[in-house]
């Protein structure tokens, strides 16, 4: 399954606000642990190792590769 890099959320601002507000009263450590759990939950939802590896690689180095 290739990465979908086109906007795909009905309400991206609402998603971001919910994510930020869910961590508003957390310490940095608590927020980092929550983010880790969220990544694992969403990774399980995606379920495709090649897609997950591509997402990890893109997040680690978002600069476009030269052709």
VEXVO-987447 format. One line per field, with one value per atom (N, C-alpha, C, O): residue in one letter; atom name; z, x, y. Coordinates in steps of 0.001 Angstrom, whole numbers, plus 500000, padded with zeros to 6 digits. Example, Ala and Ser with C-alpha at 12.3 -4.5 7.8 and 13.67 -1.06 7.14 Angstrom:
BEGIN
residu [A / A / A / A / S / S / S / S]
atome [N / CA / C / O / N / CA / C / O]
z [507800 / 507800 / 507800 / 508465 / 507080 / 507140 / 507870 / 508039]
x [513190 / 512300 / 513200 / 514236 / 512850 / 513670 / 512900 / 513409]
y [494310 / 495500 / 496700 / 496681 / 497750 / 498940 / 500030 / 501138]
//
This chain:
BEGIN
residu [X / X / X / X / X / X / X / X / X / X / X / X / X / X / X / X / X / X / X / X / X / X / X / X / X / X / X / X / X / X / X / X / X / X / X / X / X / X / X / X / X / X / X / X / X / X / X / X / X / X / X / X / X / X / X / X / X / X / X / X / X / X / X / X / X / X / X / X / X / X / X / X / X / X / X / X / X / X / X / X / X / X / X / X / X / X / X / X / X / X / X / X / X / X / X / X / X / X / X / X / X / X / X / X / X / X / X / X / X / X / X / X / X / X / X / X / X / X / X / X / X / X / X / X / X / X / X / X / X / X / X / X / X / X / X / X / X / X / X / X / X / X / X / X / X / X / X / X / X / X / X / X / X / X / X / X / X / X / X / X / X / X / X / X / X / X / X / X / X / X / X / X / X / X / X / X / X / X / X / X / X / X / X / X / X / X / X / X / X / X / X / X / X / X / X / X / X / X / X / X / X / X / X / X / X / X / X / X / X / X / X / X / X / X / X / X / X / X / X / X / X / X / X / X / X / X / X / X / X / X / X / X / X / X / X / X / X / X / X / X / X / X / X / X / X / X / X / X / X / X / X / X / X / X / X / X / X / X / X / X / X / X / X / X / X / X / X / X]
atome [N / CA / C / O / N / CA / C / O / N / CA / C / O / N / CA / C / O / N / CA / C / O / N / CA / C / O / N / CA / C / O / N / CA / C / O / N / CA / C / O / N / CA / C / O / N / CA / C / O / N / CA / C / O / N / CA / C / O / N / CA / C / O / N / CA / C / O / N / CA / C / O / N / CA / C / O / N / CA / C / O / N / CA / C / O / N / CA / C / O / N / CA / C / O / N / CA / C / O / N / CA / C / O / N / CA / C / O / N / CA / C / O / N / CA / C / O / N / CA / C / O / N / CA / C / O / N / CA / C / O / N / CA / C / O / N / CA / C / O / N / CA / C / O / N / CA / C / O / N / CA / C / O / N / CA / C / O / N / CA / C / O / N / CA / C / O / N / CA / C / O / N / CA / C / O / N / CA / C / O / N / CA / C / O / N / CA / C / O / N / CA / C / O / N / CA / C / O / N / CA / C / O / N / CA / C / O / N / CA / C / O / N / CA / C / O / N / CA / C / O / N / CA / C / O / N / CA / C / O / N / CA / C / O / N / CA / C / O / N / CA / C / O / N / CA / C / O / N / CA / C / O / N / CA / C / O / N / CA / C / O / N / CA / C / O / N / CA / C / O / N / CA / C / O / N / CA / C / O / N / CA / C / O / N / CA / C / O / N / CA / C / O / N / CA / C / O / N / CA / C / O]
z [500000 / 500000 / 500000 / 500970 / 498930 / 498903 / 499863 / 500210 / 500282 / 501164 / 500427 / 499270 / 501093 / 500574 / 501133 / 502317 / 500299 / 500751 / 500430 / 500673 / 499886 / 499626 / 500889 / 501661 / 501117 / 502280 / 502310 / 501303 / 503483 / 503576 / 504833 / 505136 / 505560 / 506751 / 506448 / 505829 / 506882 / 506688 / 507444 / 506973 / 508621 / 509483 / 510116 / 511301 / 509330 / 509884 / 511067 / 512008 / 511022 / 512149 / 513401 / 514500 / 513246 / 514384 / 514962 / 516180 / 514072 / 514540 / 515347 / 516440 / 514795 / 515479 / 516829 / 517826 / 516867 / 518124 / 519154 / 520327 / 518729 / 519658 / 520183 / 521370 / 519297 / 519712 / 520723 / 521773 / 520394 / 521291 / 522619 / 523677 / 522584 / 523826 / 524688 / 525912 / 524054 / 524840 / 525660 / 526634 / 525263 / 525946 / 526746 / 527345 / 526752 / 527350 / 528808 / 529231 / 529566 / 530993 / 531303 / 532456 / 530277 / 530471 / 530549 / 529991 / 531245 / 531199 / 529830 / 529098 / 529483 / 528215 / 528148 / 527101 / 529241 / 529281 / 529055 / 528297 / 529700 / 529515 / 528072 / 527491 / 527494 / 526111 / 525148 / 524185 / 525405 / 524562 / 524643 / 523631 / 525837 / 525987 / 525264 / 524626 / 525362 / 524656 / 523145 / 522440 / 522647 / 521217 / 520762 / 519682 / 521580 / 521264 / 521187 / 520258 / 522157 / 522127 / 520890 / 520245 / 520558 / 519389 / 518110 / 517242 / 517989 / 516821 / 516707 / 515616 / 517816 / 517779 / 517430 / 516678 / 517959 / 517646 / 516161 / 515497 / 515643 / 514233 / 513315 / 512230 / 513727 / 512947 / 512840 / 511775 / 513926 / 513899 / 512966 / 512266 / 512950 / 512076 / 510607 / 509785 / 510280 / 508908 / 508538 / 507502 / 509391 / 509264 / 508147 / 508051 / 507308 / 506184 / 506456 / 506551 / 506581 / 506975 / 505981 / 506395 / 504684 / 503693 / 503793 / 503665 / 504017 / 504194 / 505458 / 505457 / 506519 / 507778 / 507644 / 508153 / 506961 / 506745 / 505909 / 506201 / 504873 / 504036 / 504849 / 504678 / 505729 / 506575 / 507554 / 507771 / 508142 / 509060 / 508317 / 508806 / 507136 / 506361 / 505982 / 506050 / 505585 / 505224 / 506438 / 506334 / 507578 / 508794 / 509252 / 509758 / 509073 / 509493 / 508581 / 509034 / 507303 / 506329 / 505316 / 504261 / 505617 / 504747 / 503466 / 502636 / 503285 / 502073 / 500880 / 500985 / 499750 / 498558 / 498079 / 498138 / 497608 / 497090 / 495643 / 494877 / 495292 / 493913 / 493000 / 493371 / 491813 / 490857 / 490132 / 489297]
x [500858 / 500000 / 500902 / 501625 / 500872 / 501701 / 501170 / 499989 / 502072 / 501663 / 500728 / 500968 / 499675 / 498778 / 499251 / 499060 / 499860 / 500399 / 499462 / 499800 / 498290 / 497287 / 496455 / 496274 / 495942 / 495083 / 493946 / 493275 / 493741 / 492784 / 491920 / 491195 / 491985 / 491162 / 490022 / 490225 / 488824 / 487682 / 487861 / 487448 / 488481 / 488631 / 490025 / 490159 / 491077 / 492429 / 492636 / 493355 / 492008 / 492150 / 491494 / 492031 / 490338 / 489667 / 490472 / 490538 / 491095 / 491961 / 493129 / 493426 / 493793 / 494937 / 494526 / 495221 / 493408 / 492934 / 492646 / 492985 / 492027 / 491736 / 493028 / 493134 / 494010 / 495302 / 495987 / 496447 / 496049 / 496708 / 495962 / 496592 / 494659 / 493897 / 493979 / 493872 / 494169 / 494280 / 495571 / 495675 / 496547 / 497844 / 498084 / 499145 / 497109 / 497278 / 497739 / 498548 / 497234 / 497571 / 498574 / 498723 / 499254 / 500248 / 501642 / 501906 / 502512 / 503927 / 504466 / 503805 / 505657 / 506266 / 506433 / 506193 / 506836 / 507022 / 505690 / 505639 / 504633 / 503315 / 502836 / 502281 / 503049 / 502640 / 503442 / 502888 / 504741 / 505562 / 505088 / 505053 / 504725 / 504215 / 502877 / 502633 / 502018 / 500744 / 500966 / 500307 / 501901 / 502200 / 502722 / 502372 / 503549 / 504055 / 502912 / 502855 / 502003 / 500850 / 499991 / 499524 / 499783 / 498983 / 499632 / 498942 / 500945 / 501656 / 501457 / 501202 / 501571 / 501397 / 499965 / 499753 / 498992 / 497584 / 497316 / 496706 / 497772 / 497537 / 498341 / 497872 / 499529 / 500321 / 499602 / 499588 / 499010 / 498240 / 497039 / 496683 / 496417 / 495281 / 495701 / 494984 / 496858 / 497372 / 497759 / 497341 / 498558 / 498850 / 499786 / 500090 / 500252 / 501107 / 502534 / 502786 / 503466 / 504834 / 505526 / 506240 / 505328 / 505991 / 505480 / 506263 / 504200 / 503634 / 504194 / 504549 / 504270 / 504797 / 506266 / 506682 / 507054 / 508469 / 508611 / 509455 / 507788 / 507839 / 507475 / 508088 / 506484 / 506090 / 507204 / 507480 / 507841 / 508961 / 510093 / 510641 / 510441 / 511526 / 511210 / 512087 / 509972 / 509581 / 509615 / 510056 / 509156 / 509177 / 510613 / 510909 / 511498 / 512888 / 513652 / 514551 / 513301 / 513989 / 512969 / 512800 / 512280 / 511197 / 511652 / 510820 / 512980 / 513461 / 513269 / 513534 / 512813 / 512646 / 513998 / 515007 / 514002 / 515214 / 515438 / 514489 / 516691 / 517034 / 516806 / 517089 / 516297 / 516019 / 517258 / 517193]
y [498823 / 500000 / 501238 / 501469 / 502034 / 503243 / 504304 / 504318 / 505190 / 506284 / 507232 / 507576 / 507650 / 508670 / 510004 / 510283 / 510821 / 512101 / 513271 / 514430 / 512957 / 513994 / 514200 / 513259 / 515421 / 515640 / 514609 / 514383 / 513987 / 512893 / 512967 / 512020 / 514064 / 514245 / 515193 / 516237 / 514836 / 515724 / 517040 / 518099 / 516957 / 518132 / 518121 / 517817 / 518452 / 518399 / 519340 / 519005 / 520519 / 521452 / 520895 / 521039 / 520260 / 519638 / 518495 / 518322 / 517701 / 516615 / 517167 / 516683 / 518192 / 518782 / 519363 / 519166 / 520071 / 520656 / 519566 / 519721 / 518469 / 517371 / 516747 / 516437 / 516563 / 516001 / 516923 / 516475 / 518201 / 519159 / 519262 / 519265 / 519346 / 519495 / 518238 / 518316 / 517076 / 515845 / 515812 / 515066 / 516623 / 516643 / 517920 / 518095 / 518793 / 520116 / 520064 / 520889 / 519109 / 519047 / 517932 / 517526 / 517445 / 516390 / 516998 / 518063 / 516308 / 516679 / 516267 / 515530 / 516737 / 516339 / 514823 / 514221 / 514209 / 512761 / 512028 / 511060 / 512481 / 511866 / 512030 / 511097 / 513213 / 513457 / 512575 / 512045 / 512417 / 511546 / 510098 / 509398 / 509647 / 508278 / 508120 / 507096 / 509122 / 509064 / 509019 / 508255 / 509844 / 509843 / 508480 / 508005 / 507865 / 506526 / 505522 / 504717 / 505563 / 504655 / 504916 / 503977 / 506199 / 506546 / 506017 / 505482 / 506161 / 505635 / 504127 / 503617 / 503413 / 501957 / 501566 / 500615 / 502280 / 502005 / 502238 / 501400 / 503376 / 503684 / 502764 / 502421 / 502366 / 501406 / 500078 / 499461 / 499636 / 498397 / 498540 / 497592 / 499712 / 499957 / 499878 / 499309 / 500446 / 500412 / 498983 / 498467 / 498352 / 496938 / 496510 / 495321 / 497401 / 497033 / 497513 / 498714 / 496560 / 496889 / 497821 / 498734 / 497609 / 498472 / 499914 / 500855 / 500091 / 501429 / 502075 / 503253 / 501305 / 501838 / 502227 / 503268 / 501395 / 501725 / 502991 / 503839 / 503121 / 504323 / 505564 / 506618 / 505446 / 506580 / 506943 / 508123 / 505937 / 506183 / 506888 / 507875 / 506380 / 506975 / 508420 / 509281 / 508693 / 510060 / 510986 / 512131 / 510498 / 511315 / 511592 / 512674 / 510611 / 510778 / 511728 / 512437 / 511746 / 512597 / 513103 / 512491 / 514213 / 514692 / 515370 / 515739 / 515544 / 516202 / 515276 / 514079 / 515806 / 514966 / 514437 / 515139 / 513198 / 512573 / 513027 / 513198 / 513216 / 513589 / 512388 / 511248 / 512657 / 511573 / 511124 / 510222]
//
